[in-house]
Amino acid sequence: MSIDRLHRFSFANAPIRGQWVRLSGVLDEFRARQDYPPGVAGLLSEMLAAVAMVSEGIQFDGAVSLQSRSSGPLTTVLAECRQGALLRGIARWPEEAAAPTETQLQDLLGGGQLTITMTRPAARDSDQPFSYQGLIELTGNSLAANLDKYFANSEQLPTHFYFAADDQTSITGLLLQRLPSDDLATDMHLESDDRLWTQIRQQAAQLSLQQLAELEPELFLSQTFAGHTITVHLPRHLRFDCSCSRARSSNTLRSLPREEILSLLEERGSINVTCEICGASYDYQPVDIHMLLDPGSDTIH
């Protein structure tokens, strides 16, 4: 079974659901591209786990992202999940500054906000693209607590996030969510649903982060929520994947003034476009630039 995977789970006879996610290979990809300090790596890994769970929870086939708006030493941090399975992310600080050594969220971001964005392009010409954006106020040092507050206030769904790291080699996330009771539920059923949610929240408050980081979902859930019947669904496999491409790089070049492109080509002999997220490099020789600027011409500049 793939290490990087997400399981949905549900409680029998209760409007309560959850997700369990563990990322390891994805984090290896990021470490191979950038040597992030522990605090930065920890925040980015939690954000990646969060967007994977949010995307699964709303069954969204577009892109779900979390991005910082920060005045702190960590100027940019982005985590994105596309099509419910493809993850990418990046963290940046000023080139002239040393790598941030802070480990607390507030110290890294200097307060500010996280933006949660959901986008989906139109599948057909007749469709309308979808876009949603919400602001997550950062009022504490826990990403989980800030996400909890956002979902309670903005989505009106009691939701709780938990994250546990295993020596920076993996991150495991857990999401619990209280769904609305059935519209036809009697007062007795409503009281029963509320009672079950209270019990599960109390058990979750005592969960072991070490067990969350180390155990497989079936064993972890059965031990943490003893006395409840839980169904763990088949996994969704996750992997690192960047959305960059040569076509997108070409469109970026086309958006620049012609004189600027030709001046850059004359100065360097070729033009190289590097994706800042995954590090992929797209090389353009003079003939490539010629075809880009004058696709129907035989004259090479």
Secondary structure, 3 states (H helix, E strand, C coil): CCCCEEEEEEECCCCEEEEEEEECHHHHHHHHHCCCCHHHHHHHHHHHHHHHHHHHHCCCCCEEEEEEECCCCCCEEEEEEECCCEEEEEEECCCCCCCCCCCCHHHHHCCCEEEEEEEECCCCCCCCCEEEEEEEECCCCCHHHHHHHHHHHHHCCCEEEEEEECCCCCEEEEEEEECCCCCCCCHHHHHHHHHHHHHHHHHHHCCCHHHHHHCCHHHHHHHHCCCCCEEECCCEECEECCCCCHHHHHHHHHCCCHHHHHHHHHHHCCEEEECCCCCCEEEECHHHHHHHHCCCCCCCC
